[in-house]
Amino acid sequence: MTDQENQLPELPLVYSCSGCSSAAQLANHVALQLDRRGTAEMSCIAGVGGHVPKLVRLARSGRPIIALDGCPLNCVANCLAQHQIVATRHYQLHEHGVKKRAHQDFDPEQASEVLMRIEADLQAHPLIHERLHA
């Protein structure tokens, strides 16, 4: 980490589903965009679900968590729940009209719309940092 990065305020963490369906890939795309735009820091939900100590510690750090689940299976929420973690904001993309389609790419226009809705919600209802002291 550079000195400049050390001076930045801690961003919320964002975790996304990243399975093979169009909904999962749309969720992953939105999370990547939140990361690239500096809205959140994307972390690895597979590492949390796989009990990787460093990634579990990060998830439990008390930083606000944005969870993006592409479909009703809620894999992100379930991976977090394995460690008694509940996302600060849980977006279930099927509730935003995202359909789960196997062997198909996501619709880039729909991804842009979902990203805009999520960013608008995060601006209207900012996340609060609640660092946990162990």
C-alpha positions as a Markdown table, in Angstrom:
| # | Residue | x | y | z |
|---|---|---|---|---|
| 1 | Met | 0.0 | 0.0 | 0.0 |
| 2 | Thr | 1.4 | 3.5 | -0.9 |
| 3 | Asp | 1.4 | 6.4 | 1.5 |
| 4 | Gln | -1.4 | 8.0 | -0.5 |
| 5 | Glu | -3.6 | 4.9 | -0.1 |
| 6 | Asn | -2.9 | 4.9 | 3.7 |
| 7 | Gln | -4.3 | 8.4 | 3.9 |
| 8 | Leu | -7.6 | 7.6 | 2.1 |
| 9 | Pro | -10.6 | 7.0 | 4.3 |
| 10 | Glu | -11.6 | 3.4 | 4.6 |
| 11 | Leu | -14.2 | 2.6 | 2.0 |
| 12 | Pro | -17.1 | 0.2 | 2.4 |
| 13 | Leu | -16.3 | -3.4 | 1.3 |
| 14 | Val | -18.3 | -4.8 | -1.6 |
| 15 | Tyr | -18.8 | -8.5 | -2.2 |
| 16 | Ser | -20.5 | -9.9 | -5.2 |
| 17 | Cys | -21.8 | -13.2 | -6.5 |
| 18 | Ser | -19.6 | -14.2 | -9.5 |
| 19 | Gly | -21.0 | -17.5 | -10.7 |
| 20 | Cys | -21.5 | -18.5 | -14.3 |
| 21 | Ser | -25.0 | -17.1 | -14.9 |
| 22 | Ser | -25.8 | -13.7 | -16.5 |
| 23 | Ala | -27.1 | -12.4 | -13.1 |
| 24 | Ala | -24.0 | -13.4 | -11.3 |
| 25 | Gln | -21.7 | -11.8 | -13.9 |
| 26 | Leu | -23.9 | -8.6 | -13.8 |
| 27 | Ala | -23.5 | -8.5 | -10.0 |
| 28 | Asn | -19.7 | -9.0 | -10.3 |
| 29 | His | -19.6 | -6.2 | -13.0 |
| 30 | Val | -21.4 | -3.8 | -10.7 |
| 31 | Ala | -19.1 | -4.6 | -7.8 |
| 32 | Leu | -16.0 | -4.0 | -10.0 |
| 33 | Gln | -17.5 | -0.7 | -11.1 |
| 34 | Leu | -18.1 | 0.4 | -7.5 |
| 35 | Asp | -14.4 | -0.5 | -6.8 |
| 36 | Arg | -13.0 | 1.2 | -9.9 |
| 37 | Arg | -15.0 | 4.4 | -9.2 |
| 38 | Gly | -13.8 | 4.6 | -5.6 |
| 39 | Thr | -17.2 | 4.0 | -4.1 |
| 40 | Ala | -16.2 | 0.8 | -2.4 |
| 41 | Glu | -13.4 | -1.7 | -2.1 |
| 42 | Met | -14.1 | -5.0 | -3.6 |
| 43 | Ser | -13.0 | -8.1 | -1.7 |
| 44 | Cys | -13.3 | -11.8 | -2.3 |
| 45 | Ile | -16.4 | -13.6 | -1.2 |
| 46 | Ala | -15.0 | -16.9 | -2.2 |
| 47 | Gly | -12.2 | -16.3 | 0.4 |
| 48 | Val | -14.7 | -15.5 | 3.1 |
| 49 | Gly | -16.8 | -18.6 | 2.2 |
| 50 | Gly | -13.5 | -20.6 | 2.1 |
| 51 | His | -12.5 | -19.4 | 5.5 |
| 52 | Val | -9.3 | -17.7 | 4.4 |
| 53 | Pro | -8.2 | -16.1 | 7.7 |
| 54 | Lys | -6.9 | -12.8 | 6.2 |
| 55 | Leu | -10.1 | -12.3 | 4.1 |
| 56 | Val | -12.4 | -13.3 | 7.1 |
| 57 | Arg | -10.6 | -10.7 | 9.3 |
| 58 | Leu | -11.2 | -8.0 | 6.6 |
| 59 | Ala | -14.9 | -8.9 | 6.4 |
| 60 | Arg | -15.1 | -8.8 | 10.2 |
| 61 | Ser | -13.2 | -5.5 | 10.5 |
| 62 | Gly | -16.4 | -3.4 | 11.1 |
| 63 | Arg | -16.3 | -1.7 | 7.8 |
| 64 | Pro | -19.7 | -1.3 | 6.1 |
| 65 | Ile | -20.4 | -4.1 | 3.7 |
| 66 | Ile | -22.3 | -4.0 | 0.5 |
| 67 | Ala | -23.5 | -7.4 | -0.7 |
| 68 | Leu | -24.6 | -7.9 | -4.3 |
| 69 | Asp | -26.5 | -11.2 | -4.9 |
| 70 | Gly | -27.5 | -11.9 | -8.5 |
| 71 | Cys | -30.3 | -14.4 | -7.7 |
| 72 | Pro | -32.5 | -15.6 | -4.8 |
| 73 | Leu | -29.9 | -18.2 | -3.8 |
| 74 | Asn | -28.1 | -15.3 | -1.9 |
| 75 | Cys | -24.7 | -16.9 | -2.0 |
| 76 | Val | -23.0 | -13.7 | -0.8 |
| 77 | Ala | -25.2 | -13.3 | 2.2 |
| 78 | Asn | -24.8 | -17.0 | 3.0 |
| 79 | Cys | -21.0 | -16.8 | 2.8 |
| 80 | Leu | -21.0 | -13.9 | 5.2 |
| 81 | Ala | -23.4 | -15.7 | 7.5 |
| 82 | Gln | -20.9 | -18.5 | 8.0 |
| 83 | His | -19.0 | -15.9 | 10.0 |
| 84 | Gln | -22.0 | -14.3 | 11.7 |
| 85 | Ile | -21.6 | -11.2 | 9.4 |
| 86 | Val | -24.6 | -9.4 | 8.0 |
| 87 | Ala | -24.1 | -7.0 | 5.2 |
| 88 | Thr | -24.9 | -3.3 | 6.0 |
| 89 | Arg | -26.6 | -3.1 | 2.6 |
| 90 | His | -27.8 | -6.2 | 0.7 |
| 91 | Tyr | -28.9 | -5.8 | -2.9 |
| 92 | Gln | -30.7 | -8.7 | -4.4 |
| 93 | Leu | -30.5 | -8.0 | -8.1 |
| 94 | His | -33.5 | -10.2 | -9.0 |
| 95 | Glu | -35.6 | -7.6 | -7.1 |
| 96 | His | -34.2 | -5.1 | -9.6 |
| 97 | Gly | -35.5 | -7.1 | -12.6 |
| 98 | Val | -32.3 | -9.0 | -13.3 |
| 99 | Lys | -33.0 | -12.4 | -14.7 |
| 100 | Lys | -30.7 | -15.4 | -14.2 |
| 101 | Arg | -29.8 | -16.9 | -17.5 |
| 102 | Ala | -27.4 | -19.8 | -18.0 |
| 103 | His | -24.8 | -19.7 | -20.8 |
| 104 | Gln | -25.6 | -16.0 | -21.6 |
| 105 | Asp | -23.8 | -12.7 | -21.0 |
| 106 | Phe | -25.5 | -10.0 | -19.0 |
| 107 | Asp | -27.1 | -7.0 | -20.6 |
| 108 | Pro | -24.6 | -4.0 | -20.3 |
| 109 | Glu | -27.5 | -1.5 | -20.4 |
| 110 | Gln | -29.2 | -3.2 | -17.5 |
| 111 | Ala | -25.9 | -3.3 | -15.6 |
| 112 | Ser | -25.6 | 0.4 | -16.1 |
| 113 | Glu | -29.1 | 1.0 | -14.8 |
| 114 | Val | -28.5 | -1.3 | -11.7 |
| 115 | Leu | -25.2 | 0.5 | -11.0 |
| 116 | Met | -26.9 | 3.9 | -11.2 |
| 117 | Arg | -29.7 | 2.7 | -8.8 |
| 118 | Ile | -27.2 | 1.3 | -6.3 |
| 119 | Glu | -25.0 | 4.4 | -6.4 |
| 120 | Ala | -28.1 | 6.7 | -6.0 |
| 121 | Asp | -29.2 | 4.6 | -3.0 |
| 122 | Leu | -25.7 | 4.7 | -1.4 |
| 123 | Gln | -25.7 | 8.5 | -1.8 |
| 124 | Ala | -29.2 | 8.9 | -0.4 |
| 125 | His | -28.5 | 6.6 | 2.5 |
| 126 | Pro | -24.7 | 6.7 | 3.3 |
| 127 | Leu | -23.1 | 3.8 | 5.0 |
| 128 | Ile | -21.7 | 4.3 | 8.5 |
| 129 | His | -18.4 | 2.8 | 9.5 |
| 130 | Glu | -18.7 | 0.8 | 12.8 |
| 131 | Arg | -15.2 | -0.6 | 13.5 |
| 132 | Leu | -15.4 | -3.6 | 15.8 |
| 133 | His | -12.9 | -3.8 | 18.6 |
| 134 | Ala | -11.7 | -7.3 | 19.4 |
